[in-house]
Amino acid sequence: MSDLERSRRFYREVLGLREIDRPGFPFPGAWFGLPGGQQLHLIVHHAAHFRGDAGMDTRYQHFAVRVPDFTEAVEFLRSRGYREDAGDLDPLKMRVQPHATAGFPQIYILDPDRNVIEINAEELASPGERR
């Protein structure tokens, strides 16, 4: 990553991840806890490869996080400035696929270093709308 503090803020404030303790490695980074005991590790490395000005490409390597409420996630991202009508090179581009081929609704966004992140939900309807 190019800016550790910027990335930490993104993963805490936009994705809502909880930062967890990280061993005292001799290089900078941050760890975040994910549901099910999984972890996300951010590492600052002098030989890192960046996507540069790459636009939104949902087939590029990415990781996915599942949220309980698809509609709430879309509205939250909109409140943070993400837009469906943004150009593919805009860092606030949000691709919303409520009826995705995958069989569950998906949202794609970019992190501050333009890494693709998928946010998905089990169903399109929010938990309160299911009967």
Secondary structure, DSSP 4 states (H G I P E B T S, - for coil): ---HHHHHHIIIIIS-PEEE-----SS-EEEEE-GGG-EEEEE--TT----TT----TTSSEEEEEES-HHHHHHHHHHTT-BTTS-TTSTTB-EEETT-TTSS-EEEEE-TT--EEEEEES-SS-GGG--
